[in-house]
Amino acid sequence: MRRWVAAPFEGTKEDGRLEEQRMSKKIVTLVAYYGKSKPILLQNLILALQKNIEQQIGSSKFEKYPLEQVHGTIIGLEGKPIDGVILNTNYLQASRIECQINLPDVLNWALTTNLLPLMIRIGGYDPSQAYPFASRNFHPYLRSFSIQGDIAVAMGWPVRKLSNGRTYYPMDIDDLRRSFNDYNVLHKYHKAETDIDNDFFFVLGNVRRDQLTRTDTMRLQRVMRDVLYRYKPVDIVIKPINLSLVVYTDPKLPPPPKSKVFPLSSFPIGPGGRPQIGKWKQWYK
């Protein structure tokens, strides 16, 4: 499918304010491993990391997410309703190009793409070892755990095990996110053609930054990176069955009923093999 492109939007400052008012109050996103059906090794890792954070700064300064709430974002499906269609927000913001989303087509691609399954490795990144990739120009050890604003974030990256026993680090997540361009969806961190986002990140909870000094934060990051380095690497496989569509207003994506969660496997398959998802445009209002 080719991207539908209209003439670049030219607006005034007043138009800009009107656009903000008309932006969808609800946000739709495609995520992996939302809910309770997580591999046991991933569950144990999440719980261990949350426990270590509490040990470092105290439970009063860390609001850990329930296990079912922790997830990895694949791609945001942000959209703005205009004249009965949904335009991809990221294309509008990045290049002022109007690209119309058809959510059933997007989800059909997620269910049938040959880019899945893929494997993610979390933990075990040795600070003394050179890796053939970087994350935002940083060593994976440094990016494996960080405090970003008031959230505690852990990360992993795609990996493949070769027949000769060696490990290969492909661009599988970045390739998957970029493939959605053909369905009029632009990844938030692909604003330029050369931008790369191969990170599989997941939020463990919120920290009380107002109660932490800069030294406290730096120490916490250093300790948690070492925890992940010494943790036996956890390899998880992402398949279409592990994907869910989440509709939310709270960026923490709290569990239902505050968020609406739809495992892709729960959608009935209609004519042509495409998922039937009902009145999906209502999710963008």
Stockholm file with secondary structure:
# STOCKHOLM 1.0

chainA/1-285         MRRWVAAPFEGTKEDGRLEEQRMSKKIVTLVAYYGKSKPILLQNLILALQKNIEQQIGSSKFEKYPLEQVHGTIIGLEGKPIDGVILNTNYLQASRIECQINLPDVLNWALTTNLLPLMIRIGGYDPSQAYPFASRNFHPYLRSFSIQGDIAVAMGWPVRKLSNGRTYYPMDIDDLRRSFNDYNVLHKYHKAETDIDNDFFFVLGNVRRDQLTRTDTMRLQRVMRDVLYRYKPVDIVIKPINLSLVVYTDPKLPPPPKSKVFPLSSFPIGPGGRPQIGKWKQWYK
#=GR chainA/1-285 SS CCCCCCCCCCCCHHHHHHHHHHSCSSEEEEEESCSSCCCHHHHHHHHHHHHHHHHHHCGGGEEECCGGGCCEEEEECCEEEETTEEEEHHHHHHHCCCCBCCHHHHHHHHHHCTTCSEEEEESCCCTTSCCSCCBTTBCHHHHSEEEETTEEEEEEEECEECTTSCEECCCHHHHHHHHGGGGTCCCTTCSSTTCCCCCEEEEEEEECGGGCCHHHHHHHHHHHHHHHHHSCCEEEEECGGGEEEEEESSTTCCSTTSSEEEEGGGSCBCGGGCBCCCSGGGGGC
#=GC SS_cons         CCCCCCCCCCCCHHHHHHHHHHSCSSEEEEEESCSSCCCHHHHHHHHHHHHHHHHHHCGGGEEECCGGGCCEEEEECCEEEETTEEEEHHHHHHHCCCCBCCHHHHHHHHHHCTTCSEEEEESCCCTTSCCSCCBTTBCHHHHSEEEETTEEEEEEEECEECTTSCEECCCHHHHHHHHGGGGTCCCTTCSSTTCCCCCEEEEEEEECGGGCCHHHHHHHHHHHHHHHHHSCCEEEEECGGGEEEEEESSTTCCSTTSSEEEEGGGSCBCGGGCBCCCSGGGGGC
//
